[in-house]
Amino acid sequence: MRIIFLIIGLFAATIASAQETVVSELSQDGVSITATFNGSEIFLFGAIKRDAPVNASAGKLDIIIEVSGPPTETLVRQKERKVIIWVNSQSVVMKRAPSYYTIAATGPLEELLTESERSLRNLGLDYAVRVANPEDEEFRAALIRIHQKNGIYATEITPVTLTEDTLFTTKLAMPVNVVEGEYTVKTMLVRDRRVISISTSTITVRKTGIEKWIYDLAQEQAFIYGLLSLAVALLAGWTASEVFRRIRG
């Protein structure tokens, strides 16, 4: 009899969770890095779709939005003072650390989700950036601190406005030093400290114009790029000397 009640309860819970899904949209799905690029702001909006009328006894709904850049391999070095100078000592390679990370939500993560749910979703910097060995924790903390200082890891949660448990909006800031690649945007619908629906979209960040040409040249034609760099340096030096000579003359 208990098994029957358990099956009925699980079936009812599945139907209840299927009644609400999250649908989100971005104001733009691409960011172009040009010579005048100084950052970008993307507007994200969405709604909660329901297959049945709202259950008055159901728990409060919340929204969490996670944006992560393409994973990169980063070398983190530890500096040590030797007499009067600082030198590099130990180093650790942080594999698959997100190149960009920010979260927008209707409240603090620790209040919206259980620790087990956050761990399952790799949600938050303490889970998104991990190390294989516990002794490397200091390097992980240093990487997060450096990226937060550079603005590519957010230091605070961006607020999400949720209206009448149906419509939500927020703004996502893309700093000037973002890297190229596909950025994953996950919009999660939360109830009773558990994710019940996820909507995923992407933002493509790419170089355009002369920036792309210079980057491709440096990567694919390193010798030609070196010659052009040398020519530009010589031209700049000659121009500066000519200007200085004419001023003195």
N, C-alpha and C positions, 0 to 999 in steps of 0.2 A: 504494500500500500504506500509506503514511504517513497519507493522508487517511482510509482505513478505520479504522486504529488510533485516529486522533484522534476520529472519530465515535463509535467504541466507548467510548473514554475519557470523552467528554462525556456519553454516554448513561448510563454507569455512575455518573458523578458526580451526574447529575440524580436517579437512583434513590436514591443514598446520602443526598442532601440531603433527599429527600422522605420518608425513613424517620423523621425526627424533626421534630415541630412543637411549638410552645409554646402552652399553654392557660393563661390567667390569669383571675382573678376578684377583684373588689373587695368589701370588707366593706360598703360603701355606695356608691351611685352619685350621691349628691347631698349638698350641704352647704347648710344654711340659715343665713343671717346674720340674727341677731336682736339685740335690745338687750343681751343677756348673752353674745353670742358672743365667745369669747376664744381662737379657734383650734380646729382639729380634727385628729384623727389617723386616717388610713384604713389599714386592714390589707389588704395585697395578697398573694395566695397563688396558686399555680398548680402545674402539672406539665408534664413533657415527655412527649408522646405519641409512641409508637413503633409503626411498622408492621411492624417486623422485630426479631429479637433484637439486643442490643447487640453492636456490632463491637468486639472487644477492641483492635484496632489503630487505631481511630478516635481522633482528638484529643480533648483535654479540652473539656468543655462549660462555658460561662459564661452568665450572665444579666445583661442591662442593661435598666433600666427608666427611661424618660424621661417626665417630666410637665411639660407646658408649658401656660401659661394663654393666654387669647385675646390675639392680637397687638394692640398699641396704638401710637399715634403719640405720641412723647414729645419735648418740646423740651428740649434740654440747652444750658445757657448757661455761658459761661466768664467768671469774675470776674477783674477786673484792679484793682490798687491804684492809686488816684489820690491822691497826697499822703498823706492820713490816712484816706481812706475807700475801701471796695471798691465797684466799680460793675460792671454787666454789660457785657461787650464783645461777643465773637463768640458765635454760637449756631448749632446744627445741629438739624434735626428728624430724629429717628431713627424711621424708618418700620418698622412691623410687628415691633417688638421684643416678645418675649413678656412678658406682664404678670406671669408667674410661671414659675420654672424650677428644676427640681431633677432630679438623677439618682441612682438607686440601682443598685448593681452588685456583682458578686462580686470586683471588683478595680479597679485604676486603668484608666481608659479607654485611655491610651497603651499599656498592656500587653495589653488585650483586643482592640483593633482597630487596623488600619493607618490611617495618616493619610488615605489615599484613601477608605477605607470611612467614616471619621468625616465627611469632607467630603461624601460622597455622601448620608449620612443627616442632615447638619446637626446632628451630635451633639456636645454640649458648648457652653459659652458662647462659645468662640472661633469657632464656626460658627453657632450659633443667633442670635447678635446680630452683624450685619454692617453695614458701611458701604460706600457706593458709591465714595467717594473715599478713597484711602489717607491723605490729609492730615487726614481726620476721625477717625483712629484714637484720638486723645487723647479725643475726645468719647465714643466707644464705650467706652473704658476707664473714663471717668468715670461713664457710665450704669450699667455693671456694678457698679462700686464702690458707688454710691449704693443700688442695689437690693439688693446684698448686705448693706449696713449696715441697710437697712430689713427684711431678712429674707425678701424675696420672690424673691431668687436665692440658692440654696444655695452656701455656701462650701466644703463638703466633700461627698464622695460618701457616700450612705447605704448601709451594708452590706446585702447580700442573702445570706440563708442558703440554700445549695443542698445538699440531702441526697441522697447516693448518685446524683447526676446525674439525679434524677427529680423531687423535690419542692422548691419554693423558697418563701420567705416574706420579707416586709419590711414596714416601716411608713412611710407617707408623711405628713409633717407639713404641714398647711395653716395658715399664719399668720393672725393676726387681721385683717390689712389686705389680704386677697385681694379681687379685684374680681369682679363678676358675670360669668357667661358659661360657655362649655363648655371644660373642661380636658381635653386629650388625654393619654391614658396609653398609651405604647407599650412593650410588653414584648418584648425581642429575645433570641433564642437564638443564641449565638455559638459557633463552632468554627473553629479555625485562623485566628483574627483576622478572621473574616468572619461577617456576619449570615446565618443560614440559615433563620430563621423569625421572623415578627412577629405579635403579637396586639395589637389596638388596642381600647381602650375609652374611655369618657368619664365625667367627673365634672361634674355640673351644680351650679354655685354660684349661689345666688339670695338676694335679700333677702326677708324675710317679716315680717309683723306691722307695727308702726308705722314701722320703718325703710323698708319698701317704700312705705308710704303717703306719708311725708315726701319720699322721693326722687321718686316719681311726681308729687307736687304741685309740687315745685321744677322739674321738667322740663316739665310740661304746663300748669301754672297758675302761672307765675312771679309775676304780680301779686298773686294771692291769697296765695301763699307769702310774699311780701314784707310784706303787711299783717299776716299772722299772726305773722311774726317780730318786727315792730315792736310788736305787741300784747303778745307774750310778754316783750319787753325792757322795755316800760313797766310791765307787771305786776310783773316782777322788781324793778325800781327802786323802785316804790311799796311793795312788800312789805318790801324792805330798809330803806327810810326809816321805815316804821311800826315795825318791830322795833327799830331804833335809837332812835326817839323814846320808845318804851315803856320801853326799858332805862334811858334817861336820866331819864325821868319817875318 
